[in-house]
């Protein structure tokens, strides 16, 4: 039986899946535009730091007037209405909510919300890739211990990549490389909120007329968001990051199996079983032919000459040898697709991708020469960008994760392009996010048999 059929069955029995959303930004609002239309799914609660802003977002995406106005989660659960609040802890603790969606984008908030969900036995859909990249491997263990599902968010690229990887492996194919597309040039690593609109080609009039957050947009441009998402994929799919960060090779969909194959076979990969992001721009700025800017892909290998012949007979795009082939999805619809994750948990008890081992970490790299006393301003800002590296390298460096590189003053000067280390910053070891991350480092360092870095 399909998930939708199972949801309809739940609706017919008067027991819809009761959902609480935390964060009514772009992703959350897109989910809400569809959520009230889905049979068997009831958005009981919406939480945002600005309840008025959440209500405005709900009206903007077509939320029916009669679904506003519930004064409590209990009242909402008895009716078709929704309770809007600014109290995330109350939402998570409510007995009238089954699944919590974290769409905040705040690493510290994400850790707090998942631990609360563990305490109250609520399944979690983690839109918050920032928190997942920072602490997902340990959060996933805590969720498993609590008996709850900890899931990637369908519609976001990591979950869609995980789906392609799972498809390939389920039919007996080895995944050589998996990832996504984006707009990238090397100069973008230096981009700041002051330069971001020029790189995107947005005019001052366009920016003034829309809801544009320059630091958020810059986190996509400077490579940080790609690093975070590929860390999530590596950790969920047992794939490895490149040794020295993503390389963003220019590549269109037709060339995926040619470019993303091992060096020994004429490609760019140092080894099989990795993640990588392809650029929609050639290095001279020209657009790539049939680019994958909004999409996701997986490259896989024919295990035998027979399967190689099947690839050719059924029209798969392969490299010249016919050995390597690729599948891709040219788009992702973020919050519009999020209902799939909710339905998967509700009807199958399964995540749409979930964090496993800790294979990749995203460390903070200085965008320019930084002075002692400067305060780091996090992803998409003026001071640092995020770089994906193998976990062992991050731990050996004592590197500061990008998810915590916000609001921390530097003890020492740090030259451009050097990783920021824990020893370079002043931090409060008692803060929940810091303490949880450092606990994770200790746990995995012990499992990997690694010594603590001298400056960690």
C-alpha positions as a Markdown table, in Angstrom:
| # | Residue | x | y | z |
|---|---|---|---|---|
| 1 | Unk | 0.0 | 0.0 | 0.0 |
| 2 | Unk | 1.3 | 3.5 | -0.9 |
| 3 | Unk | 2.1 | 6.0 | 1.8 |
| 4 | Unk | -0.7 | 8.3 | 0.5 |
| 5 | Unk | -3.2 | 5.4 | 0.8 |
| 6 | Unk | -2.0 | 4.7 | 4.3 |
| 7 | Unk | -2.4 | 8.4 | 5.2 |
| 8 | Unk | -5.9 | 8.4 | 3.8 |
| 9 | Unk | -6.7 | 5.3 | 5.9 |
| 10 | Unk | -5.5 | 7.1 | 9.0 |
| 11 | Unk | -7.7 | 10.1 | 8.1 |
| 12 | Unk | -10.7 | 7.8 | 7.7 |
| 13 | Unk | -10.1 | 6.4 | 11.1 |
| 14 | Unk | -9.9 | 9.9 | 12.6 |
| 15 | Unk | -6.2 | 9.5 | 13.6 |
| 16 | Unk | -4.2 | 11.8 | 11.4 |
| 17 | Unk | -0.5 | 12.2 | 11.9 |
| 18 | Unk | 0.0 | 15.2 | 14.1 |
| 19 | Unk | 2.9 | 17.5 | 13.2 |
| 20 | Unk | 4.6 | 20.4 | 14.9 |
| 21 | Unk | 6.8 | 22.7 | 12.8 |
| 22 | Unk | 9.5 | 24.8 | 14.3 |
| 23 | Unk | 10.6 | 27.6 | 12.0 |
| 24 | Unk | 8.3 | 29.3 | 9.5 |
| 25 | Unk | 10.9 | 30.6 | 7.1 |
| 26 | Unk | 11.2 | 29.7 | 3.4 |
| 27 | Unk | 11.4 | 25.9 | 3.9 |
| 28 | Unk | 8.7 | 25.8 | 6.6 |
| 29 | Unk | 6.4 | 28.1 | 4.7 |
| 30 | Unk | 6.7 | 25.9 | 1.6 |
| 31 | Unk | 5.8 | 22.9 | 3.7 |
| 32 | Unk | 2.8 | 24.7 | 5.2 |
| 33 | Unk | 1.5 | 25.6 | 1.7 |
| 34 | Unk | 0.9 | 21.9 | 1.1 |
| 35 | Unk | 0.5 | 20.5 | 4.6 |
| 36 | Unk | -3.2 | 21.4 | 5.1 |
| 37 | Unk | -4.0 | 19.8 | 1.7 |
| 38 | Unk | -2.6 | 16.3 | 2.6 |
| 39 | Unk | -5.1 | 13.8 | 3.8 |
| 40 | Unk | -4.1 | 12.2 | 7.1 |
| 41 | Unk | -1.6 | 14.9 | 8.1 |
| 42 | Unk | -2.6 | 17.6 | 10.6 |
| 43 | Unk | -0.2 | 20.5 | 11.4 |
| 44 | Unk | -1.2 | 20.9 | 15.0 |
| 45 | Unk | 1.4 | 23.4 | 15.9 |
| 46 | Unk | 3.7 | 26.0 | 14.3 |
| 47 | Unk | 6.4 | 27.6 | 16.3 |
| 48 | Unk | 8.5 | 30.7 | 15.3 |
| 49 | Unk | 10.4 | 33.4 | 17.2 |
| 50 | Unk | 7.8 | 35.7 | 15.6 |
| 51 | Unk | 4.3 | 34.2 | 15.8 |
| 52 | Unk | 3.0 | 37.2 | 13.9 |
| 53 | Unk | 5.6 | 36.6 | 11.2 |
| 54 | Unk | 4.5 | 32.9 | 11.1 |
| 55 | Unk | 0.9 | 33.8 | 10.7 |
| 56 | Unk | 1.8 | 36.2 | 7.9 |
| 57 | Unk | 3.8 | 33.5 | 6.1 |
| 58 | Unk | 0.9 | 31.1 | 6.5 |
| 59 | Unk | -1.5 | 33.6 | 5.0 |
| 60 | Unk | 1.0 | 34.3 | 2.2 |
| 61 | Unk | 1.1 | 30.6 | 1.1 |
| 62 | Unk | -2.7 | 30.2 | 1.2 |
| 63 | Unk | -3.5 | 29.0 | 4.7 |
| 64 | Unk | -7.3 | 28.9 | 5.1 |
| 65 | Unk | -8.7 | 31.5 | 7.6 |
| 66 | Unk | -10.7 | 28.8 | 9.4 |
| 67 | Unk | -7.5 | 26.9 | 10.3 |
| 68 | Unk | -6.2 | 29.8 | 12.4 |
| 69 | Unk | -7.1 | 30.5 | 16.0 |
| 70 | Unk | -6.5 | 27.5 | 18.1 |
| 71 | Unk | -5.5 | 28.7 | 21.6 |
| 72 | Unk | -3.7 | 25.5 | 22.5 |
| 73 | Unk | -2.3 | 22.3 | 20.9 |
| 74 | Unk | -5.1 | 20.3 | 22.5 |
| 75 | Unk | -7.7 | 22.5 | 20.9 |
| 76 | Unk | -5.9 | 22.3 | 17.6 |
| 77 | Unk | -5.8 | 18.5 | 17.8 |
| 78 | Unk | -9.6 | 18.4 | 18.4 |
| 79 | Unk | -10.3 | 20.5 | 15.3 |
| 80 | Unk | -8.8 | 21.2 | 11.9 |
| 81 | Unk | -7.0 | 24.3 | 13.2 |
| 82 | Unk | -3.4 | 25.1 | 14.1 |
| 83 | Unk | -1.9 | 26.6 | 17.2 |
| 84 | Unk | 0.8 | 29.2 | 16.5 |
| 85 | Unk | 3.4 | 29.8 | 19.3 |
| 86 | Unk | 6.9 | 31.0 | 20.1 |
| 87 | Unk | 7.4 | 28.2 | 22.7 |
| 88 | Unk | 9.4 | 25.4 | 21.0 |
| 89 | Unk | 9.8 | 23.4 | 24.2 |
| 90 | Unk | 6.0 | 23.4 | 24.8 |
| 91 | Unk | 5.4 | 22.2 | 21.2 |
| 92 | Unk | 7.9 | 19.3 | 21.5 |
| 93 | Unk | 6.5 | 18.3 | 24.9 |
| 94 | Unk | 2.9 | 18.4 | 23.8 |
| 95 | Unk | 1.1 | 15.0 | 23.9 |
| 96 | Unk | -0.9 | 16.2 | 20.9 |
| 97 | Unk | 2.1 | 16.1 | 18.5 |
| 98 | Unk | 3.7 | 13.0 | 17.0 |
| 99 | Unk | 6.4 | 14.4 | 14.7 |
| 100 | Unk | 8.5 | 17.5 | 15.1 |
| 101 | Unk | 10.1 | 19.3 | 12.1 |
| 102 | Unk | 13.1 | 21.5 | 12.9 |
| 103 | Unk | 13.4 | 24.0 | 10.1 |
| 104 | Unk | 15.2 | 26.7 | 12.1 |
| 105 | Unk | 18.7 | 26.6 | 10.5 |
| 106 | Unk | 20.3 | 27.3 | 13.9 |
| 107 | Unk | 22.8 | 24.6 | 15.0 |
| 108 | Unk | 22.3 | 25.3 | 18.7 |
| 109 | Unk | 18.5 | 25.3 | 18.4 |
| 110 | Unk | 18.6 | 22.1 | 16.4 |
| 111 | Unk | 20.7 | 20.3 | 19.1 |
| 112 | Unk | 18.3 | 21.5 | 21.8 |
| 113 | Unk | 15.2 | 20.5 | 19.9 |
| 114 | Unk | 16.4 | 17.0 | 19.1 |
| 115 | Unk | 17.5 | 16.3 | 22.6 |
| 116 | Unk | 14.0 | 17.5 | 23.8 |
| 117 | Unk | 12.4 | 15.3 | 21.2 |
| 118 | Unk | 14.4 | 12.3 | 22.6 |
| 119 | Unk | 13.2 | 13.2 | 26.1 |
| 120 | Unk | 9.5 | 13.3 | 25.0 |
| 121 | Unk | 9.6 | 10.5 | 22.4 |
| 122 | Unk | 8.8 | 12.6 | 19.4 |
| 123 | Unk | 10.1 | 11.6 | 15.9 |
| 124 | Unk | 12.2 | 14.3 | 14.2 |
| 125 | Unk | 12.5 | 15.5 | 10.7 |
| 126 | Unk | 15.7 | 17.5 | 10.5 |
| 127 | Unk | 15.6 | 20.2 | 7.9 |
| 128 | Unk | 18.3 | 21.8 | 10.0 |
| 129 | Unk | 21.4 | 20.6 | 8.1 |
| 130 | Unk | 23.5 | 23.0 | 10.0 |
| 131 | Unk | 22.8 | 21.1 | 13.2 |
| 132 | Unk | 23.1 | 17.8 | 11.5 |
| 133 | Unk | 26.5 | 18.6 | 10.1 |
| 134 | Unk | 27.7 | 19.9 | 13.5 |
| 135 | Unk | 26.4 | 17.1 | 15.7 |
| 136 | Unk | 24.2 | 14.7 | 13.7 |
| 137 | Unk | 26.2 | 11.5 | 14.3 |
| 138 | Unk | 25.7 | 11.8 | 18.1 |
| 139 | Unk | 22.2 | 13.1 | 17.8 |
| 140 | Unk | 21.3 | 10.1 | 15.7 |
| 141 | Unk | 22.6 | 7.8 | 18.3 |
| 142 | Unk | 20.6 | 9.6 | 21.0 |
| 143 | Unk | 17.5 | 9.3 | 18.9 |
| 144 | Unk | 18.0 | 5.6 | 18.4 |
| 145 | Unk | 18.5 | 5.1 | 22.1 |
| 146 | Unk | 15.2 | 7.0 | 22.7 |
| 147 | Unk | 13.4 | 4.8 | 20.1 |
| 148 | Unk | 12.5 | 7.7 | 17.8 |
| 149 | Unk | 13.1 | 8.2 | 14.1 |
| 150 | Unk | 15.7 | 10.9 | 13.2 |
| 151 | Unk | 15.2 | 11.7 | 9.5 |
| 152 | Unk | 16.6 | 13.9 | 6.8 |
| 153 | Unk | 14.1 | 16.2 | 5.1 |
| 154 | Unk | 12.8 | 15.1 | 1.7 |
| 155 | Unk | 12.9 | 18.0 | -0.8 |
| 156 | Unk | 16.2 | 19.1 | 0.5 |
| 157 | Unk | 19.1 | 17.8 | -1.6 |
| 158 | Unk | 20.8 | 15.5 | 1.0 |
| 159 | Unk | 17.7 | 13.4 | 1.4 |
| 160 | Unk | 17.2 | 13.3 | -2.4 |
| 161 | Unk | 20.8 | 12.2 | -2.9 |
| 162 | Unk | 20.4 | 9.5 | -0.2 |
| 163 | Unk | 17.3 | 8.2 | -2.1 |
| 164 | Unk | 19.4 | 7.9 | -5.4 |
| 165 | Unk | 22.2 | 6.2 | -3.5 |
| 166 | Unk | 19.8 | 3.7 | -1.8 |
| 167 | Unk | 18.1 | 3.0 | -5.2 |
| 168 | Unk | 21.5 | 2.1 | -6.8 |
| 169 | Unk | 22.7 | -0.1 | -3.9 |
| 170 | Unk | 19.3 | -1.8 | -3.6 |
| 171 | Unk | 19.6 | -3.1 | -7.2 |
| 172 | Unk | 23.2 | -4.2 | -6.7 |
| 173 | Unk | 25.2 | -1.3 | -8.1 |
| 174 | Unk | 28.2 | 0.2 | -6.4 |
| 175 | Unk | 28.0 | 4.0 | -6.0 |
| 176 | Unk | 31.1 | 5.7 | -7.2 |
| 177 | Unk | 30.2 | 9.3 | -6.4 |
| 178 | Unk | 27.1 | 11.2 | -5.3 |
| 179 | Unk | 26.2 | 14.8 | -4.8 |
| 180 | Unk | 24.5 | 17.9 | -6.2 |
| 181 | Unk | 25.0 | 20.9 | -8.5 |
| 182 | Unk | 25.5 | 24.5 | -7.6 |
| 183 | Unk | 26.8 | 27.8 | -9.0 |
| 184 | Unk | 30.5 | 28.0 | -8.1 |
| 185 | Unk | 33.7 | 29.8 | -9.0 |
| 186 | Unk | 36.8 | 29.8 | -6.8 |
| 187 | Unk | 36.5 | 33.5 | -6.1 |
| 188 | Unk | 33.2 | 32.9 | -4.3 |
| 189 | Unk | 35.0 | 31.6 | -1.2 |
| 190 | Unk | 35.9 | 35.3 | -0.6 |
| 191 | Unk | 32.4 | 36.5 | -1.1 |
| 192 | Unk | 30.7 | 38.5 | 1.7 |
| 193 | Unk | 27.2 | 39.9 | 2.3 |
| 194 | Unk | 28.5 | 43.1 | 0.5 |
| 195 | Unk | 29.4 | 41.3 | -2.7 |
| 196 | Unk | 26.9 | 38.5 | -2.9 |
| 197 | Unk | 24.3 | 40.3 | -5.0 |
| 198 | Unk | 26.8 | 41.1 | -7.7 |
| 199 | Unk | 27.8 | 37.5 | -8.0 |
| 200 | Unk | 24.1 | 36.5 | -8.3 |
| 201 | Unk | 23.4 | 39.2 | -10.8 |
| 202 | Unk | 20.7 | 40.7 | -8.7 |
| 203 | Unk | 20.0 | 44.5 | -9.1 |
| 204 | Unk | 19.5 | 46.8 | -6.2 |
| 205 | Unk | 15.9 | 47.1 | -7.3 |
| 206 | Unk | 15.4 | 43.3 | -7.2 |
| 207 | Unk | 16.9 | 43.1 | -3.7 |
| 208 | Unk | 14.8 | 45.9 | -2.4 |
| 209 | Unk | 11.7 | 44.4 | -3.7 |
| 210 | Unk | 12.1 | 40.9 | -2.2 |
| 211 | Unk | 12.7 | 39.0 | 1.0 |
| 212 | Unk | 16.5 | 38.6 | 0.6 |
| 213 | Unk | 18.9 | 37.8 | 3.5 |
| 214 | Unk | 22.4 | 38.5 | 2.2 |
| 215 | Unk | 24.2 | 36.3 | 4.7 |
| 216 | Unk | 22.0 | 33.4 | 4.0 |
| 217 | Unk | 22.4 | 33.8 | 0.2 |
| 218 | Unk | 26.1 | 34.2 | 0.7 |
| 219 | Unk | 26.3 | 30.9 | 2.6 |
| 220 | Unk | 25.1 | 29.2 | -0.6 |
| 221 | Unk | 27.5 | 31.1 | -2.8 |
| 222 | Unk | 30.8 | 30.8 | -0.7 |
| 223 | Unk | 30.6 | 27.0 | -0.6 |
| 224 | Unk | 29.6 | 26.6 | 3.0 |
| 225 | Unk | 26.1 | 25.3 | 2.4 |
| 226 | Unk | 27.4 | 22.8 | -0.2 |
| 227 | Unk | 30.0 | 21.6 | 2.4 |
| 228 | Unk | 27.3 | 21.2 | 5.1 |
| 229 | Unk | 25.0 | 19.3 | 2.7 |
| 230 | Unk | 27.7 | 17.0 | 1.5 |
| 231 | Unk | 28.8 | 16.3 | 5.1 |
| 232 | Unk | 25.2 | 15.2 | 5.8 |
| 233 | Unk | 25.3 | 12.9 | 2.7 |
| 234 | Unk | 28.7 | 11.4 | 3.5 |
| 235 | Unk | 27.6 | 10.7 | 7.1 |
| 236 | Unk | 24.2 | 9.2 | 6.0 |
| 237 | Unk | 25.4 | 7.2 | 2.9 |
| 238 | Unk | 28.8 | 5.8 | 4.0 |
| 239 | Unk | 30.6 | 7.9 | 1.4 |
| 240 | Unk | 33.9 | 9.8 | 1.9 |
| 241 | Unk | 34.6 | 13.5 | 1.5 |
| 242 | Unk | 37.5 | 14.5 | -0.8 |
| 243 | Unk | 40.7 | 14.7 | 1.3 |
| 244 | Unk | 41.1 | 18.5 | 0.9 |
| 245 | Unk | 37.6 | 19.7 | 0.4 |
| 246 | Unk | 35.1 | 19.8 | -2.4 |
| 247 | Unk | 36.6 | 20.7 | -5.8 |
| 248 | Unk | 33.3 | 21.8 | -7.6 |
| 249 | Unk | 34.3 | 20.6 | -11.1 |
| 250 | Unk | 32.3 | 22.2 | -14.0 |
| 251 | Unk | 30.1 | 19.4 | -15.3 |
| 252 | Unk | 26.8 | 19.0 | -17.0 |
| 253 | Unk | 24.4 | 16.0 | -16.7 |
| 254 | Unk | 25.8 | 14.3 | -19.9 |
| 255 | Unk | 29.3 | 14.3 | -18.5 |
| 256 | Unk | 28.7 | 13.1 | -15.0 |
| 257 | Unk | 29.9 | 9.5 | -15.6 |
| 258 | Unk | 33.0 | 10.8 | -17.4 |
| 259 | Unk | 34.1 | 13.5 | -15.0 |
| 260 | Unk | 33.1 | 11.7 | -11.8 |
| 261 | Unk | 35.0 | 8.5 | -12.2 |
| 262 | Unk | 38.5 | 7.5 | -10.8 |
| 263 | Unk | 41.6 | 9.2 | -12.0 |
| 264 | Unk | 42.9 | 5.9 | -13.2 |
| 265 | Unk | 39.9 | 5.6 | -15.6 |
| 266 | Unk | 40.2 | 9.2 | -16.9 |
| 267 | Unk | 38.1 | 11.0 | -14.3 |
| 268 | Unk | 38.8 | 13.4 | -11.5 |
| 269 | Unk | 38.1 | 11.2 | -8.4 |
| 270 | Unk | 41.0 | 10.2 | -6.2 |
| 271 | Unk | 39.0 | 7.1 | -5.2 |
| 272 | Unk | 35.5 | 5.5 | -5.5 |
| 273 | Unk | 32.8 | 6.1 | -3.0 |
| 274 | Unk | 32.9 | 9.8 | -2.5 |
| 275 | Unk | 30.8 | 12.9 | -2.5 |
| 276 | Unk | 31.3 | 15.9 | -4.8 |
| 277 | Unk | 29.5 | 19.0 | -6.0 |
| 278 | Unk | 29.5 | 20.0 | -9.6 |
| 279 | Unk | 29.5 | 23.6 | -10.8 |
| 280 | Unk | 27.0 | 25.1 | -13.3 |
| 281 | Unk | 29.8 | 27.5 | -14.4 |
| 282 | Unk | 33.0 | 26.9 | -16.3 |
| 283 | Unk | 36.0 | 28.4 | -14.6 |
| 284 | Unk | 36.0 | 31.3 | -17.0 |
| 285 | Unk | 32.3 | 32.0 | -16.1 |
| 286 | Unk | 30.6 | 30.6 | -19.1 |
| 287 | Unk | 27.5 | 28.5 | -18.3 |
| 288 | Unk | 28.0 | 24.7 | -18.4 |
| 289 | Unk | 25.9 | 22.9 | -21.0 |
| 290 | Unk | 22.9 | 21.2 | -19.5 |
| 291 | Unk | 24.0 | 22.1 | -16.0 |
| 292 | Unk | 22.6 | 20.5 | -12.8 |
| 293 | Unk | 22.5 | 23.7 | -10.7 |
| 294 | Unk | 19.3 | 22.8 | -8.8 |
| 295 | Unk | 19.6 | 19.0 | -8.9 |
| 296 | Unk | 21.2 | 15.9 | -7.5 |
| 297 | Unk | 23.0 | 12.9 | -9.0 |
| 298 | Unk | 24.6 | 9.5 | -8.3 |
| 299 | Unk | 27.3 | 7.9 | -10.5 |
| 300 | Unk | 27.5 | 4.1 | -10.3 |
| 301 | Unk | 29.5 | 1.3 | -11.9 |
| 302 | Unk | 28.5 | -1.8 | -14.0 |
| 303 | Unk | 29.8 | -4.8 | -12.2 |
| 304 | Unk | 29.9 | -7.0 | -15.3 |
| 305 | Unk | 30.1 | -6.7 | -19.1 |
| 306 | Unk | 26.5 | -8.0 | -19.2 |
| 307 | Unk | 25.2 | -5.0 | -17.0 |
| 308 | Unk | 27.4 | -2.7 | -19.1 |
| 309 | Unk | 25.5 | -3.9 | -22.2 |
| 310 | Unk | 22.2 | -3.4 | -20.4 |
| 311 | Unk | 23.2 | 0.3 | -19.6 |
| 312 | Unk | 23.7 | 0.8 | -23.4 |
| 313 | Unk | 20.6 | -1.1 | -24.5 |
| 314 | Unk | 18.3 | 0.9 | -22.2 |
| 315 | Unk | 19.6 | 4.4 | -23.0 |
| 316 | Unk | 21.7 | 5.2 | -19.9 |
| 317 | Unk | 24.2 | 8.0 | -20.4 |
| 318 | Unk | 27.6 | 6.4 | -19.7 |
| 319 | Unk | 31.3 | 7.2 | -20.1 |
| 320 | Unk | 33.0 | 6.0 | -23.3 |
| 321 | Unk | 33.8 | 2.6 | -21.8 |
| 322 | Unk | 30.1 | 2.0 | -20.9 |
| 323 | Unk | 31.3 | 1.1 | -17.4 |
| 324 | Unk | 30.2 | 4.2 | -15.5 |
| 325 | Unk | 26.7 | 5.6 | -15.6 |
| 326 | Unk | 24.7 | 8.2 | -13.8 |
| 327 | Unk | 21.2 | 9.0 | -12.7 |
| 328 | Unk | 20.0 | 12.4 | -11.7 |
| 329 | Unk | 17.1 | 14.5 | -10.7 |
| 330 | Unk | 17.3 | 18.0 | -12.2 |
| 331 | Unk | 15.4 | 19.9 | -9.4 |
| 332 | Unk | 14.6 | 19.9 | -5.7 |
| 333 | Unk | 11.4 | 21.5 | -4.3 |
| 334 | Unk | 12.5 | 21.8 | -0.7 |
| 335 | Unk | 9.5 | 22.3 | 1.6 |
| 336 | Unk | 6.9 | 21.3 | -1.1 |
| 337 | Unk | 8.3 | 17.7 | -0.8 |
| 338 | Unk | 8.6 | 17.6 | 2.9 |
| 339 | Unk | 5.4 | 15.7 | 3.4 |
| 340 | Unk | 7.2 | 12.6 | 2.0 |
| 341 | Unk | 9.4 | 12.5 | 5.2 |
| 342 | Unk | 6.4 | 12.9 | 7.5 |
| 343 | Unk | 4.5 | 10.2 | 5.6 |
| 344 | Unk | 7.4 | 7.8 | 5.7 |
| 345 | Unk | 7.7 | 8.1 | 9.4 |
| 346 | Unk | 4.0 | 7.9 | 10.0 |
| 347 | Unk | 3.2 | 5.0 | 7.7 |
| 348 | Unk | 6.4 | 3.0 | 7.6 |
| 349 | Unk | 8.4 | 4.0 | 10.6 |
| 350 | Unk | 11.3 | 4.8 | 8.3 |
| 351 | Unk | 13.4 | 8.0 | 7.8 |
| 352 | Unk | 14.0 | 9.5 | 4.3 |
| 353 | Unk | 17.7 | 9.2 | 5.0 |
| 354 | Unk | 19.4 | 9.4 | 8.3 |
| 355 | Unk | 22.8 | 10.2 | 9.8 |
| 356 | Unk | 25.0 | 7.2 | 10.6 |
| 357 | Unk | 28.8 | 7.2 | 10.9 |
| 358 | Unk | 30.9 | 10.4 | 11.2 |
| 359 | Unk | 32.8 | 10.5 | 8.0 |
| 360 | Unk | 32.8 | 14.2 | 7.1 |
| 361 | Unk | 33.1 | 17.4 | 9.1 |
| 362 | Unk | 32.8 | 21.1 | 8.0 |
| 363 | Unk | 35.5 | 23.2 | 9.5 |
| 364 | Unk | 35.8 | 27.0 | 9.6 |
| 365 | Unk | 38.4 | 28.6 | 7.2 |
| 366 | Unk | 39.5 | 32.2 | 7.4 |
| 367 | Unk | 38.2 | 34.2 | 4.4 |
| 368 | Unk | 40.9 | 36.8 | 4.8 |
| 369 | Unk | 43.7 | 37.7 | 7.3 |
| 370 | Unk | 41.9 | 37.9 | 10.6 |
| 371 | Unk | 43.1 | 39.9 | 13.6 |
| 372 | Unk | 43.2 | 38.9 | 17.2 |
| 373 | Unk | 40.1 | 40.1 | 18.9 |
| 374 | Unk | 37.9 | 40.0 | 15.8 |
| 375 | Unk | 34.6 | 38.2 | 16.3 |
| 376 | Unk | 33.6 | 35.4 | 13.9 |
| 377 | Unk | 30.3 | 35.9 | 12.2 |
| 378 | Unk | 29.4 | 32.4 | 11.0 |
| 379 | Unk | 28.4 | 30.9 | 7.7 |
| 380 | Unk | 27.8 | 33.3 | 4.9 |
| 381 | Unk | 29.5 | 36.2 | 6.8 |
| 382 | Unk | 32.6 | 38.3 | 6.4 |
| 383 | Unk | 35.1 | 36.2 | 8.3 |
| 384 | Unk | 34.9 | 32.4 | 7.5 |
| 385 | Unk | 33.6 | 29.9 | 5.1 |
| 386 | Unk | 33.0 | 26.1 | 5.6 |
| 387 | Unk | 35.2 | 23.4 | 4.1 |
| 388 | Unk | 34.3 | 19.7 | 4.1 |
| 389 | Unk | 37.1 | 17.4 | 5.2 |
| 390 | Unk | 37.4 | 13.9 | 6.5 |
| 391 | Unk | 36.6 | 13.6 | 10.2 |
| 392 | Unk | 40.0 | 12.3 | 11.1 |
| 393 | Unk | 41.6 | 15.4 | 9.6 |
| 394 | Unk | 39.3 | 17.7 | 11.4 |
| 395 | Unk | 40.0 | 16.0 | 14.7 |
| 396 | Unk | 43.7 | 15.9 | 14.1 |
| 397 | Unk | 43.7 | 19.7 | 13.4 |
| 398 | Unk | 41.6 | 20.5 | 16.5 |
| 399 | Unk | 39.5 | 22.4 | 14.0 |
| 400 | Unk | 36.5 | 24.6 | 14.9 |
| 401 | Unk | 33.3 | 23.5 | 13.2 |
| 402 | Unk | 31.6 | 26.1 | 11.1 |
| 403 | Unk | 28.4 | 25.6 | 13.0 |
| 404 | Unk | 30.0 | 27.1 | 16.1 |
| 405 | Unk | 32.1 | 29.8 | 14.4 |
| 406 | Unk | 29.6 | 32.6 | 15.3 |
| 407 | Unk | 30.0 | 35.2 | 18.0 |
| 408 | Unk | 33.4 | 33.8 | 19.2 |
| 409 | Unk | 36.3 | 36.2 | 19.5 |
| 410 | Unk | 39.8 | 35.3 | 18.2 |
| 411 | Unk | 42.6 | 34.9 | 20.7 |
| 412 | Unk | 45.2 | 35.1 | 17.9 |
| 413 | Unk | 45.5 | 36.4 | 14.4 |
| 414 | Unk | 44.7 | 33.8 | 11.7 |
| 415 | Unk | 45.9 | 34.1 | 8.2 |
| 416 | Unk | 43.6 | 33.8 | 5.2 |
| 417 | Unk | 42.8 | 30.2 | 4.1 |
| 418 | Unk | 43.9 | 28.6 | 7.4 |
| 419 | Unk | 41.5 | 26.5 | 9.5 |
| 420 | Unk | 40.3 | 28.1 | 12.7 |
| 421 | Unk | 41.1 | 25.9 | 15.6 |
| 422 | Unk | 39.5 | 25.6 | 19.0 |
| 423 | Unk | 42.6 | 27.1 | 20.5 |
| 424 | Unk | 42.2 | 30.2 | 18.3 |
| 425 | Unk | 38.9 | 31.2 | 19.9 |
| 426 | Unk | 37.4 | 32.1 | 23.2 |
| 427 | Unk | 34.4 | 29.9 | 23.9 |
| 428 | Unk | 32.1 | 28.9 | 26.7 |
| 429 | Unk | 32.6 | 25.1 | 27.3 |
| 430 | Unk | 29.3 | 25.0 | 29.3 |
| 431 | Unk | 27.1 | 26.2 | 26.4 |
| 432 | Unk | 24.9 | 23.2 | 25.3 |
| 433 | Unk | 25.9 | 23.2 | 21.7 |
| 434 | Unk | 29.6 | 23.5 | 22.5 |
| 435 | Unk | 29.5 | 20.8 | 25.2 |
| 436 | Unk | 27.5 | 18.4 | 23.0 |
| 437 | Unk | 29.9 | 18.9 | 20.0 |
| 438 | Unk | 33.0 | 18.3 | 22.2 |
| 439 | Unk | 31.4 | 15.3 | 23.7 |
| 440 | Unk | 30.9 | 13.9 | 20.1 |
| 441 | Unk | 34.5 | 14.6 | 19.3 |
| 442 | Unk | 35.6 | 12.7 | 22.4 |
| 443 | Unk | 33.3 | 9.8 | 21.6 |
| 444 | Unk | 34.4 | 9.4 | 18.0 |
| 445 | Unk | 38.0 | 10.1 | 18.7 |
| 446 | Unk | 38.0 | 7.2 | 21.1 |
| 447 | Unk | 36.3 | 4.9 | 18.6 |
| 448 | Unk | 38.8 | 5.9 | 15.9 |
| 449 | Unk | 41.8 | 5.5 | 18.2 |
| 450 | Unk | 42.9 | 9.1 | 17.8 |
| 451 | Unk | 44.7 | 11.2 | 20.3 |
| 452 | Unk | 43.4 | 14.6 | 21.2 |
| 453 | Unk | 45.0 | 17.4 | 19.1 |
| 454 | Unk | 47.6 | 19.4 | 21.0 |
| 455 | Unk | 45.6 | 22.6 | 20.5 |
| 456 | Unk | 42.1 | 21.2 | 20.7 |
